[in-house]
């Protein structure tokens, strides 16, 4: 599993919604399809395949159903990557001295005010 697989997988809003849905409990493929009427069954299957390949979900077969389960450890690489940025930015995010509209972040990550 590479970080680019994870980033590609979670870049799609539909896949993030599927992950959110699976966060509560494991679900069958049919439940997932029913929960997302805006997606076709083949579309859901493609999204689930991407999530499986990125190791964000696992699948088990129970009788004639495929049960999908969230693999939180799959998000660990993403968590570790973003954590290093949060450490540096928490102070700036928690106590802005001006409104967000007045602050601009430069390419070097410094905050400039108007």
C-alpha positions as a Markdown table, in Angstrom:
| # | Residue | x | y | z |
|---|---|---|---|---|
| 1 | Unk | 0.0 | 0.0 | 0.0 |
| 2 | Unk | 1.4 | 3.4 | -0.9 |
| 3 | Unk | 0.3 | 6.8 | 0.2 |
| 4 | Unk | -0.7 | 7.7 | -3.3 |
| 5 | Unk | -3.2 | 4.8 | -3.4 |
| 6 | Unk | -4.8 | 6.1 | -0.2 |
| 7 | Unk | -4.9 | 9.7 | -1.4 |
| 8 | Unk | -6.4 | 8.6 | -4.7 |
| 9 | Unk | -8.9 | 6.4 | -2.9 |
| 10 | Unk | -10.1 | 9.1 | -0.5 |
| 11 | Unk | -10.0 | 11.9 | -3.1 |
| 12 | Unk | -13.4 | 10.8 | -4.4 |
| 13 | Unk | -16.3 | 12.2 | -2.4 |
| 14 | Unk | -18.4 | 9.0 | -3.0 |
| 15 | Unk | -15.6 | 6.8 | -1.6 |
| 16 | Unk | -15.4 | 9.0 | 1.5 |
| 17 | Unk | -19.1 | 8.7 | 1.9 |
| 18 | Unk | -18.8 | 4.9 | 1.6 |
| 19 | Unk | -16.1 | 4.9 | 4.3 |
| 20 | Unk | -18.3 | 7.0 | 6.5 |
| 21 | Unk | -21.1 | 4.5 | 6.1 |
| 22 | Unk | -18.8 | 1.6 | 6.9 |
| 23 | Unk | -17.5 | 3.4 | 10.0 |
| 24 | Unk | -20.6 | 2.5 | 11.9 |
| 25 | Unk | -20.5 | -1.3 | 11.2 |
| 26 | Unk | -19.7 | -3.8 | 8.5 |
| 27 | Unk | -22.2 | -3.8 | 5.6 |
| 28 | Unk | -23.1 | -6.1 | 2.7 |
| 29 | Unk | -22.6 | -4.9 | -0.8 |
| 30 | Unk | -26.3 | -4.8 | -1.2 |
| 31 | Unk | -26.7 | -2.5 | 1.8 |
| 32 | Unk | -24.1 | -0.1 | 0.4 |
| 33 | Unk | -25.8 | 0.0 | -3.0 |
| 34 | Unk | -29.2 | 0.7 | -1.4 |
| 35 | Unk | -27.7 | 3.4 | 0.8 |
| 36 | Unk | -26.3 | 5.3 | -2.3 |
| 37 | Unk | -29.2 | 5.5 | -4.8 |
| 38 | Unk | -27.3 | 8.1 | -6.8 |
| 39 | Unk | -24.7 | 5.5 | -7.7 |
| 40 | Unk | -25.2 | 2.5 | -9.9 |
| 41 | Unk | -24.4 | -1.0 | -8.7 |
| 42 | Unk | -21.4 | -1.2 | -11.0 |
| 43 | Unk | -20.3 | 2.2 | -9.8 |
| 44 | Unk | -20.4 | 1.1 | -6.1 |
| 45 | Unk | -18.5 | -2.1 | -7.1 |
| 46 | Unk | -15.7 | 0.0 | -8.7 |
| 47 | Unk | -15.5 | 2.3 | -5.6 |
| 48 | Unk | -15.3 | -0.7 | -3.3 |
| 49 | Unk | -12.6 | -2.2 | -5.5 |
| 50 | Unk | -10.5 | 1.0 | -5.2 |
| 51 | Unk | -11.0 | 1.1 | -1.4 |
| 52 | Unk | -10.0 | -2.6 | -1.2 |
| 53 | Unk | -6.9 | -2.1 | -3.3 |
| 54 | Unk | -5.9 | 0.8 | -1.0 |
| 55 | Unk | -6.5 | -1.5 | 1.9 |
| 56 | Unk | -9.1 | 0.8 | 3.4 |
| 57 | Unk | -11.8 | -1.9 | 3.5 |
| 58 | Unk | -11.7 | -5.6 | 3.7 |
| 59 | Unk | -14.3 | -8.0 | 2.3 |
| 60 | Unk | -15.5 | -11.4 | 3.6 |
| 61 | Unk | -17.9 | -13.8 | 1.9 |
| 62 | Unk | -20.8 | -15.0 | 4.1 |
| 63 | Unk | -23.0 | -17.4 | 2.1 |
| 64 | Unk | -23.8 | -15.4 | -1.0 |
| 65 | Unk | -23.1 | -12.0 | 0.4 |
| 66 | Unk | -19.9 | -9.9 | 0.4 |
| 67 | Unk | -19.5 | -8.1 | 3.7 |
| 68 | Unk | -17.3 | -5.0 | 3.7 |
| 69 | Unk | -15.6 | -3.8 | 6.8 |
| 70 | Unk | -13.6 | -0.6 | 7.4 |
| 71 | Unk | -9.9 | -1.1 | 8.0 |
| 72 | Unk | -8.9 | 1.8 | 10.2 |
| 73 | Unk | -5.3 | 0.7 | 10.1 |
| 74 | Unk | -5.5 | 1.5 | 6.4 |
| 75 | Unk | -5.9 | 5.2 | 7.3 |
| 76 | Unk | -2.9 | 5.1 | 9.6 |
| 77 | Unk | -0.5 | 6.2 | 6.8 |
| 78 | Unk | -2.7 | 9.1 | 6.0 |
| 79 | Unk | -3.0 | 10.0 | 9.7 |
| 80 | Unk | 0.8 | 9.9 | 10.1 |
| 81 | Unk | 1.3 | 12.1 | 7.1 |
| 82 | Unk | -1.2 | 14.8 | 8.1 |
| 83 | Unk | -0.1 | 14.7 | 11.8 |
| 84 | Unk | 3.2 | 16.3 | 11.0 |
| 85 | Unk | 1.4 | 19.3 | 9.5 |
| 86 | Unk | -1.1 | 19.6 | 12.3 |
| 87 | Unk | 1.7 | 19.9 | 14.8 |
| 88 | Unk | 3.0 | 23.0 | 13.0 |
| 89 | Unk | -0.4 | 24.5 | 12.3 |
| 90 | Unk | -2.5 | 23.9 | 15.4 |
| 91 | Unk | -1.5 | 27.2 | 17.0 |
| 92 | Unk | -2.3 | 29.1 | 13.8 |
| 93 | Unk | -5.6 | 27.4 | 13.3 |
| 94 | Unk | -6.8 | 27.7 | 16.9 |
| 95 | Unk | -6.2 | 31.4 | 17.5 |
| 96 | Unk | -6.4 | 33.5 | 14.4 |
| 97 | Unk | -5.7 | 37.1 | 15.0 |
| 98 | Unk | -7.8 | 38.2 | 12.1 |
| 99 | Unk | -10.7 | 36.7 | 10.2 |
| 100 | Unk | -9.8 | 34.0 | 7.7 |
| 101 | Unk | -10.7 | 36.3 | 4.9 |
| 102 | Unk | -8.0 | 38.7 | 6.0 |
| 103 | Unk | -5.2 | 36.1 | 6.3 |
| 104 | Unk | -3.3 | 34.7 | 3.4 |
| 105 | Unk | -1.0 | 31.8 | 3.4 |
| 106 | Unk | 2.1 | 32.1 | 1.3 |
| 107 | Unk | 3.8 | 29.3 | -0.6 |
| 108 | Unk | 6.3 | 29.0 | 2.3 |
| 109 | Unk | 3.5 | 28.4 | 4.8 |
| 110 | Unk | 3.7 | 31.8 | 6.5 |
| 111 | Unk | 0.6 | 33.7 | 7.3 |
| 112 | Unk | 0.4 | 37.3 | 6.0 |
| 113 | Unk | -2.3 | 39.7 | 7.0 |
| 114 | Unk | -3.7 | 42.6 | 5.0 |
